[in-house]
Amino acid sequence: MSNHPIGIFDSGVGGLSIWKEIIQLLPNENTVYLADSANAPYGERTKNQIIDLCVKNTEILLKKGCKLIVVACNTATTNAIQFLRAKYDVPFIGIEPAIKPAALKTKTNKIGILATKGTLNSELFAATSEKHVSGIEVIETIGKGLVPLIEDNKINSTEMDSLLKKYIKPMLENDVDCLVLGCTHYPFLVPQIKKMTGDTIEIIDSGLAVAKQTKAILVKHQITSNNTQKGEHIIYSNTALTTIKHLVDATEKNIQLVLEKY
Ligand code: DGL
């Protein structure tokens, strides 16, 4: 089991921001990444639709022999992880908006959260925020339209700039000093967001925390790879191969990667 791959899935290319942290922290692990771009955005779907899609993704990764599954999507985690954990024996790692670190860091007592409708409306998100943000003003913003542009390889576009302005400007005007990126697609927008905020806002995401948690769970279940070579990586996508190639080529060098349509 130890040398079986880690499975990672997202509604599309966003979870690659988590995949990058995982392969950096665990360089000897093999990974299989599934980008269900044909069904993105999950954030506009109902809870039941999201659960069905997550079950399909999980079944595919289990057929590939994955030893652990990372749900690299806030929308999928907040709507479906309890269901997945109850249905399957494999360990699941999820990702939720990093509200707690933001609540601990803010000096203005005002934090912004940019996430999908599916995440912000979920019961799990409501429970987490109630627990961590008492006495802090939270500006919740649905990043409608951002995911389709990222999937279409339009990170640098005028449409993207104007959407980001619409979402970020009210936060700046309201003295927000921490911005939580509550969707795994959004870390790819950090350079554009920083152009608008400068150093006035600290941008917080959960990528590294998820990679650390993955490592801890592998150790706990004694399924850490004993491979001494660098891991091998396969990325499957049903539509967004060009965007994936672009995102991966831009940052990842010297890795063994196969990109395939499914
Ligand atoms: N990347 C996903 C997330 O973290 C969702 C994007 C979507 O499909 O709406 O929420």
Residues whose N, C-alpha, C, O or C-beta is under 5 A from the ligand:
A	BS01	DGL	S11 G14 A40 P41 Y42 G43 E44 A72 C73 N74 T75 T116 V147 G182 C183 T184 H185
